Amino acid sequence: ANIQSFSFKNFNSPSFILQGDATVSSGKLQLP
């Protein structure tokens, strides 16, 4: 995905930090 480093503090209020491909891992998107 082109969405990049997501860090979900709250599934209702996600924090988005754009910066590279990411994969979903336990409520967090992490760069591979």
Phi and psi in radians as a Rosetta constraint file:
Dihedral C 1 N 2 CA 2 C 2 CIRCULARHARMONIC -1.718 0.35
Dihedral N 2 CA 2 C 2 N 3 CIRCULARHARMONIC 0.316 0.35
Dihedral C 2 N 3 CA 3 C 3 CIRCULARHARMONIC -1.433 0.35
Dihedral N 3 CA 3 C 3 N 4 CIRCULARHARMONIC -0.830 0.35
Dihedral C 3 N 4 CA 4 C 4 CIRCULARHARMONIC 1.641 0.35
Dihedral N 4 CA 4 C 4 N 5 CIRCULARHARMONIC 2.636 0.35
Dihedral C 4 N 5 CA 5 C 5 CIRCULARHARMONIC -0.118 0.35
Dihedral N 5 CA 5 C 5 N 6 CIRCULARHARMONIC 1.439 0.35
Dihedral C 5 N 6 CA 6 C 6 CIRCULARHARMONIC -1.601 0.35
Dihedral N 6 CA 6 C 6 N 7 CIRCULARHARMONIC 2.418 0.35
Dihedral C 6 N 7 CA 7 C 7 CIRCULARHARMONIC -2.237 0.35
Dihedral N 7 CA 7 C 7 N 8 CIRCULARHARMONIC 1.888 0.35
Dihedral C 7 N 8 CA 8 C 8 CIRCULARHARMONIC -1.515 0.35
Dihedral N 8 CA 8 C 8 N 9 CIRCULARHARMONIC 1.898 0.35
Dihedral C 8 N 9 CA 9 C 9 CIRCULARHARMONIC -1.364 0.35
Dihedral N 9 CA 9 C 9 N 10 CIRCULARHARMONIC -0.618 0.35
Dihedral C 9 N 10 CA 10 C 10 CIRCULARHARMONIC -2.622 0.35
Dihedral N 10 CA 10 C 10 N 11 CIRCULARHARMONIC 2.268 0.35
Dihedral C 10 N 11 CA 11 C 11 CIRCULARHARMONIC -1.053 0.35
Dihedral N 11 CA 11 C 11 N 12 CIRCULARHARMONIC -0.347 0.35
Dihedral C 11 N 12 CA 12 C 12 CIRCULARHARMONIC -1.539 0.35
Dihedral N 12 CA 12 C 12 N 13 CIRCULARHARMONIC -0.316 0.35
Dihedral C 12 N 13 CA 13 C 13 CIRCULARHARMONIC -2.418 0.35
Dihedral N 13 CA 13 C 13 N 14 CIRCULARHARMONIC 1.303 0.35
Dihedral C 13 N 14 CA 14 C 14 CIRCULARHARMONIC -1.277 0.35
Dihedral N 14 CA 14 C 14 N 15 CIRCULARHARMONIC 2.560 0.35
Dihedral C 14 N 15 CA 15 C 15 CIRCULARHARMONIC -1.774 0.35
Dihedral N 15 CA 15 C 15 N 16 CIRCULARHARMONIC 2.225 0.35
Dihedral C 15 N 16 CA 16 C 16 CIRCULARHARMONIC -1.913 0.35
Dihedral N 16 CA 16 C 16 N 17 CIRCULARHARMONIC 2.219 0.35
Dihedral C 16 N 17 CA 17 C 17 CIRCULARHARMONIC -2.198 0.35
Dihedral N 17 CA 17 C 17 N 18 CIRCULARHARMONIC 1.892 0.35
Dihedral C 17 N 18 CA 18 C 18 CIRCULARHARMONIC -1.332 0.35
Dihedral N 18 CA 18 C 18 N 19 CIRCULARHARMONIC 2.267 0.35
Dihedral C 18 N 19 CA 19 C 19 CIRCULARHARMONIC -3.085 0.35
Dihedral N 19 CA 19 C 19 N 20 CIRCULARHARMONIC 0.434 0.35
Dihedral C 19 N 20 CA 20 C 20 CIRCULARHARMONIC 2.411 0.35
Dihedral N 20 CA 20 C 20 N 21 CIRCULARHARMONIC 2.980 0.35
Dihedral C 20 N 21 CA 21 C 21 CIRCULARHARMONIC -1.076 0.35
Dihedral N 21 CA 21 C 21 N 22 CIRCULARHARMONIC 2.564 0.35
Dihedral C 21 N 22 CA 22 C 22 CIRCULARHARMONIC -2.438 0.35
Dihedral N 22 CA 22 C 22 N 23 CIRCULARHARMONIC 2.806 0.35
Dihedral C 22 N 23 CA 23 C 23 CIRCULARHARMONIC -2.281 0.35
Dihedral N 23 CA 23 C 23 N 24 CIRCULARHARMONIC 2.608 0.35
Dihedral C 23 N 24 CA 24 C 24 CIRCULARHARMONIC -1.323 0.35
Dihedral N 24 CA 24 C 24 N 25 CIRCULARHARMONIC 2.301 0.35
Dihedral C 24 N 25 CA 25 C 25 CIRCULARHARMONIC -2.583 0.35
Dihedral N 25 CA 25 C 25 N 26 CIRCULARHARMONIC 1.821 0.35
Dihedral C 25 N 26 CA 26 C 26 CIRCULARHARMONIC 0.904 0.35
Dihedral N 26 CA 26 C 26 N 27 CIRCULARHARMONIC 0.930 0.35
Dihedral C 26 N 27 CA 27 C 27 CIRCULARHARMONIC 1.339 0.35
Dihedral N 27 CA 27 C 27 N 28 CIRCULARHARMONIC 0.093 0.35
Dihedral C 27 N 28 CA 28 C 28 CIRCULARHARMONIC -2.250 0.35
Dihedral N 28 CA 28 C 28 N 29 CIRCULARHARMONIC 2.484 0.35
Dihedral C 28 N 29 CA 29 C 29 CIRCULARHARMONIC -1.722 0.35
Dihedral N 29 CA 29 C 29 N 30 CIRCULARHARMONIC 2.190 0.35
Dihedral C 29 N 30 CA 30 C 30 CIRCULARHARMONIC -2.157 0.35
Dihedral N 30 CA 30 C 30 N 31 CIRCULARHARMONIC 2.554 0.35
Dihedral C 30 N 31 CA 31 C 31 CIRCULARHARMONIC -1.211 0.35
Dihedral N 31 CA 31 C 31 N 32 CIRCULARHARMONIC 2.398 0.35
